[in-house]
Amino acid sequence: MQYVILLLGLALAALAAYMLKREQETGMEDFDKLLREEMDRPINRELVALYELQETVERALAELEEKNGVFSQLLLRYEKHREEIENRLQQLDNLQRELQQYKSSFGRREETETVRPKHQEVYRFYDQGMSIAEIASLTGMGRGEVQLIIGLRKSGT
């Protein structure tokens, strides 16, 4: 009889194990089904959309950072060019002041001296900023002669 009770106990234990296993499998299927339903809910779709939007914003921010770096480099180059231009303008102003001083001292000397009309024409063209080649072609003189006249003026003779 003890064996019968033992066999009956083993049979009941096996039956309980089988029922427990089946319940777990059914529970897992229910959990899987529940999880899929949860993923299909509208709020989860919105979360996925928000996540995608966040990724898009992060990519756009990275692109903006890159463009900001390029802009900063361009701005530095612009500042350097602006400083160079300001320096050149200052040099030009200094040269204009020197030219005005030279013209005023030359004008006084010119009043006291007699200058040939051809020389005056060369001086006038030179004071207007024309090159020696341009002056030579306008006056019909050679370049060497124009250079000599301008050199005479500079030496004060």
C-alpha positions in Angstrom: 0.0 0.0 0.0 2.8 2.3 0.6 3.8 1.8 -3.0 0.4 2.8 -4.2 0.5 6.0 -2.1 3.9 6.6 -3.4 2.8 6.1 -7.1 -0.2 8.2 -6.5 1.9 10.9 -5.0 4.3 10.8 -8.0 1.4 10.9 -10.4 -0.1 13.9 -8.6 3.3 15.6 -8.7 3.7 14.9 -12.4 0.2 16.2 -13.0 0.9 19.3 -11.0 4.2 19.9 -12.9 2.4 19.5 -16.2 -0.4 21.9 -15.2 2.2 24.5 -13.9 4.1 24.3 -17.2 1.0 24.7 -19.3 -0.1 27.7 -17.2 3.4 29.3 -17.6 3.2 28.8 -21.4 -0.2 30.3 -21.5 0.9 33.1 -19.3 3.9 33.8 -21.5 1.6 33.8 -24.6 -0.7 36.2 -22.8 2.3 38.4 -21.8 3.6 38.4 -25.4 0.1 39.3 -26.6 -0.2 42.0 -23.9 3.2 43.5 -24.9 2.2 43.6 -28.5 -1.0 45.3 -27.7 0.8 47.8 -25.5 3.2 48.6 -28.4 0.3 49.2 -30.7 -1.3 51.7 -28.4 -1.4 55.3 -29.7 0.8 56.6 -26.9 3.6 54.3 -27.8 3.4 55.3 -31.4 3.7 58.9 -30.3 6.8 58.0 -28.2 8.4 56.4 -31.2 7.6 59.5 -33.2 9.1 61.7 -30.5 12.2 59.5 -30.4 12.6 59.9 -34.2 12.0 63.7 -33.8 14.7 63.8 -31.1 17.2 62.1 -33.4 16.4 64.5 -36.2 16.9 67.5 -33.9 20.2 66.1 -32.7 21.4 65.7 -36.3 20.3 69.2 -37.1 22.1 70.6 -34.1 25.3 68.8 -35.1 25.0 70.3 -38.6 24.4 73.7 -37.1 27.5 73.3 -34.9 29.6 72.5 -38.0 28.2 75.5 -39.9 28.9 77.7 -36.9 32.5 76.6 -36.9 32.8 77.5 -40.6 31.1 80.8 -40.0 33.5 81.6 -37.1 36.4 80.9 -39.5 35.0 83.2 -42.1 34.4 85.9 -39.5 38.0 85.7 -38.4 39.1 86.0 -42.1 36.8 89.0 -42.5 38.2 90.7 -39.4 41.8 90.2 -40.7 40.9 91.7 -44.1 39.1 94.6 -42.5 42.2 95.4 -40.3 44.4 95.2 -43.4 42.1 97.6 -45.3 42.1 100.0 -42.3 45.9 99.9 -42.2 46.0 100.6 -46.0 43.5 103.4 -45.7 45.7 104.9 -42.9 48.8 104.6 -45.1 46.8 106.3 -47.9 45.8 109.1 -45.7 49.4 109.6 -44.6 50.5 109.7 -48.2 47.8 112.2 -49.1 48.9 114.5 -46.3 52.5 114.2 -47.5 51.4 114.9 -51.1 49.5 118.0 -49.9 52.6 119.3 -48.0 54.7 118.6 -51.0 52.3 120.3 -53.4 52.1 123.4 -51.1 55.9 123.6 -50.9 56.2 122.9 -54.7 53.5 125.6 -55.5 55.6 128.2 -53.7 58.7 127.2 -55.5 56.8 127.1 -58.8 55.7 130.7 -58.3 59.2 131.9 -58.0 60.7 129.8 -60.8 59.8 129.7 -64.4 58.8 126.3 -65.5 58.4 125.3 -69.1 54.8 124.6 -70.3 55.7 121.0 -71.3 57.1 120.4 -67.8 54.0 121.9 -66.2 51.9 119.5 -68.2 54.0 116.5 -67.1 53.8 117.6 -63.5 50.0 118.1 -63.7 49.5 114.6 -65.2 51.9 113.1 -62.6 50.0 114.8 -59.8 46.8 113.3 -61.1 48.3 109.9 -60.5 49.0 108.9 -64.1 51.9 106.5 -64.8 55.0 107.5 -66.7 53.9 105.5 -69.7 50.5 107.3 -69.8 52.1 110.7 -69.5 54.6 109.9 -72.3 51.8 108.8 -74.6 49.7 111.9 -73.8 52.6 114.4 -74.2 54.3 112.7 -77.1 57.5 112.5 -75.1 59.7 109.5 -74.5 59.5 107.7 -71.2 63.0 108.6 -70.3 62.3 112.3 -70.9 59.2 112.1 -68.7 61.2 110.3 -66.0 63.9 113.0 -66.2 61.4 115.9 -65.8 59.7 114.2 -62.8 63.2 113.5 -61.4 64.1 117.2 -61.8 61.0 118.2 -59.9 61.8 115.8 -57.1 65.4 117.0 -56.8 64.1 120.6 -56.7 66.0 121.7 -59.8 
